[in-house]
Amino acid sequence: MRNLVIIPTYNEIENIEAIIKKVTDLPVWFDILIVDDGSPDGTALKVKEMQKLFPGQLHIEERKGKLGLGTAYIHGFKWALVKAYDYIYEMDADFSHNPNDLVRLYHACSKDGNDVAIGSRYINGVNVVNWPIGRVLMSYGAGIYVRFLTGMPFMDPTGGFICYSNEVLRTIPLDKIRFVGYAFQIEMKFNAYLYKFKIVEVPIIFTDRTLGQSKMSTKIFKEAVFGVVMMKIWSWFKSFKR
């Protein structure tokens, strides 16, 4: 099975070398695709330097300007489909997602027969480290809100640590995904759910970044809040047959 981990970056020079080394040290082989949005801090240059150490395993796609998390992943998904990877993963560069859990997501799909594996912060209580209580409540409350409006049963519908099978990404019309911020994560899961793919939540511990700056903003949060309503309305006028 061929695995690809997609890591979007913008100014992640403090984390990028360590996260690449951690992924390449795992007992399961994962290729890595960095999608960099023109980081002025030299993130892309560091990745290119490291490609000499990991030829054929480490890849980079450079884009001009901050084009959004969702478009970075869509770019990576299309790249992965052309290269015929079997499983494609979303992961942050800042160690908020533990790279060791990639193996657990892989097994949840490759061995247990799931099409999507969600690294879930809330399936076994609240497993978030270093977040202020206000942000925990906002994130957990967002999950309740999403479940209520969409009918999805997942405890962590906003999470961004995920494994998708090749079939899921070939089925979802990627060019019609509308959102670019954290609503993108909800929209992708909602599509997979409506297409009746087999989805499982794998418990993880989420640790807030210690280096670099968070990309969360009020604009991103508002997109998620109002976007869920739009997703539900759009779903009434679409066919989800495969």
C-alpha positions in Angstrom: 0.0 0.0 0.0 1.3 3.5 -0.9 0.8 6.2 1.7 1.0 10.0 1.2 1.0 12.5 4.0 0.0 16.0 2.9 1.3 18.8 5.1 0.3 22.4 4.2 2.8 25.0 5.3 3.0 28.7 5.8 5.9 29.9 7.9 6.7 26.6 9.6 10.5 26.8 9.5 10.6 26.1 13.2 8.8 22.8 12.8 9.3 21.5 9.3 12.6 19.6 9.7 11.6 17.8 12.8 8.1 16.8 11.5 9.7 15.4 8.3 12.2 13.4 10.2 9.6 12.0 12.6 7.4 10.8 9.7 10.2 9.2 7.8 11.3 7.3 11.0 7.9 5.6 11.4 7.8 1.8 11.0 5.3 2.1 8.1 6.5 3.9 5.0 4.9 7.3 4.3 5.7 9.6 1.4 5.4 13.2 2.3 4.0 16.1 0.2 4.6 19.6 1.5 2.2 22.2 0.0 3.8 25.5 0.8 2.0 28.8 0.2 5.1 31.0 -0.4 6.4 31.0 3.1 8.7 34.1 3.5 10.6 32.4 6.4 12.3 29.8 4.1 10.2 26.8 4.8 10.2 25.7 1.2 14.0 26.1 1.0 14.5 23.9 4.0 12.2 21.2 2.4 14.2 21.3 -0.8 17.4 20.9 1.2 15.9 17.9 2.9 14.8 16.3 -0.3 18.5 15.3 -0.8 18.2 13.1 2.3 14.9 11.5 1.3 14.9 11.2 -2.5 11.6 9.9 -3.9 10.0 10.1 -0.4 9.8 13.8 0.2 8.0 16.1 -2.3 7.1 19.7 -2.4 4.5 21.8 -4.3 4.9 25.6 -4.1 2.1 28.0 -4.5 2.2 31.8 -4.6 0.6 33.5 -1.6 -1.7 32.2 1.2 -4.5 30.5 -0.7 -6.1 28.7 2.2 -6.0 25.4 4.0 -8.7 23.8 1.9 -7.2 24.6 -1.5 -3.8 23.3 -0.3 -5.3 20.0 0.6 -7.3 19.9 -2.7 -4.1 20.6 -4.6 -2.4 17.7 -2.6 -5.4 15.3 -3.2 -5.2 15.8 -6.9 -1.5 15.3 -6.9 -1.9 12.1 -4.9 -4.6 10.7 -7.2 -2.4 11.3 -10.3 0.4 9.4 -8.5 -2.0 6.6 -7.6 -1.5 6.6 -3.8 -3.8 4.2 -1.9 -4.2 6.2 1.3 -3.9 10.0 1.6 -3.5 11.7 5.0 -4.0 15.3 6.3 -1.7 16.4 9.0 -0.5 19.7 10.5 3.2 20.7 10.5 3.3 21.9 14.1 3.1 18.6 16.0 -0.4 19.2 17.2 -1.0 15.9 15.5 1.4 13.2 16.8 3.0 11.6 13.7 3.0 8.2 15.5 -0.7 8.2 15.1 -0.4 8.0 11.4 0.3 4.3 11.8 -3.0 3.9 13.7 -4.9 5.7 11.0 -3.3 3.5 8.4 -4.3 0.4 10.2 -7.8 1.6 10.7 -8.2 1.8 7.0 -5.9 -0.9 5.5 -6.5 -3.6 8.1 -10.0 -2.8 9.5 -11.6 -2.0 6.2 -12.6 1.7 6.8 -12.6 4.2 4.0 -12.0 7.2 6.2 -10.2 7.3 9.6 -10.6 10.5 11.7 -8.0 11.3 14.4 -10.5 12.2 17.0 -9.9 14.5 20.0 -13.3 13.8 21.6 -14.2 10.2 21.0 -12.8 9.3 24.4 -13.6 12.4 26.4 -11.7 15.6 25.8 -8.1 14.9 24.8 -6.6 18.4 24.1 -3.4 19.7 25.7 -2.3 23.3 26.1 -5.6 24.9 24.8 -7.3 27.6 27.0 -10.6 26.4 28.2 -12.4 28.9 26.0 -11.0 27.4 22.9 -11.8 23.9 24.1 -15.4 24.8 24.7 -15.6 26.5 21.3 -14.2 23.4 19.5 -16.3 20.9 21.4 -19.4 23.1 21.0 -18.7 23.3 17.3 -18.9 19.5 17.1 -22.3 19.5 18.8 -23.5 22.2 16.4 -22.2 20.3 13.3 -23.7 17.0 14.5 -27.1 18.6 15.1 -27.3 20.3 11.7 -25.8 17.6 9.5 -26.8 14.4 11.3 -23.2 13.1 11.2 -22.5 11.0 14.3 -18.8 11.9 14.6 -17.6 13.4 17.9 -14.8 15.4 16.1 -16.3 16.6 12.7 -13.9 19.6 12.7 -10.7 17.7 13.2 -7.9 17.9 10.6 -5.9 14.7 11.2 -7.4 12.2 8.7 -6.8 9.3 6.4 -8.8 9.0 3.2 -8.7 6.1 0.8 -8.1 6.7 -2.8 -11.7 5.7 -3.6 -13.1 8.4 -1.3 -11.1 11.2 -3.0 -11.9 9.9 -6.5 -15.7 9.9 -5.6 -16.0 13.3 -3.9 -16.1 16.1 -6.6 -13.1 18.0 -5.3 -13.6 20.9 -7.7 -17.0 21.5 -6.0 -15.7 21.8 -2.5 -16.5 25.3 -1.6 -14.7 26.2 1.7 -11.1 26.9 2.3 -10.8 27.3 6.1 -11.8 24.8 8.9 -15.2 24.5 7.3 -13.3 22.5 4.6 -12.7 19.7 7.1 -16.4 19.5 7.8 -17.4 19.6 4.2 -15.0 16.8 3.3 -16.4 14.6 6.1 -20.0 15.5 5.2 -19.4 14.4 1.6 -17.8 11.1 2.6 -20.7 10.5 5.0 -23.4 11.3 2.4 -21.6 9.0 -0.1 -22.0 6.3 2.6 -18.3 5.5 3.0 -17.3 3.6 6.1 -15.9 6.1 8.5 -14.3 5.5 11.9 -12.9 7.7 14.7 -9.5 6.9 16.1 -8.8 8.4 19.5 -5.8 10.8 19.6 -4.3 13.4 21.9 -4.1 16.8 20.3 -1.3 19.0 21.6 -1.3 22.7 20.7 1.7 24.0 18.9 4.7 25.2 21.0 6.6 26.7 18.0 5.3 29.1 15.3 2.0 30.9 15.2 -1.6 29.5 15.0 -3.5 30.1 11.7 -6.9 30.2 13.5 -8.8 33.5 13.0 -12.3 34.8 13.6 -12.9 34.8 9.9 -12.1 31.1 9.7 -14.4 30.3 12.7 -17.3 32.3 11.1 -16.9 30.4 7.8 -17.3 27.2 9.7 -20.4 28.4 11.6 -22.3 29.7 8.6 -20.8 27.2 6.2 -22.5 24.2 8.0 -25.9 25.7 7.3 -25.0 26.1 3.6 -23.7 22.6 3.4 -26.9 21.2 4.7 -29.0 23.2 2.2 -26.7 22.2 -0.7 -27.0 18.6 0.2 -30.8 18.6 -0.5 -30.1 19.4 -4.1 -27.3 16.9 -4.8 -27.1 13.3 -5.7 -24.7 11.1 -3.7 -24.7 7.8 -5.6 -21.5 5.9 -6.3 
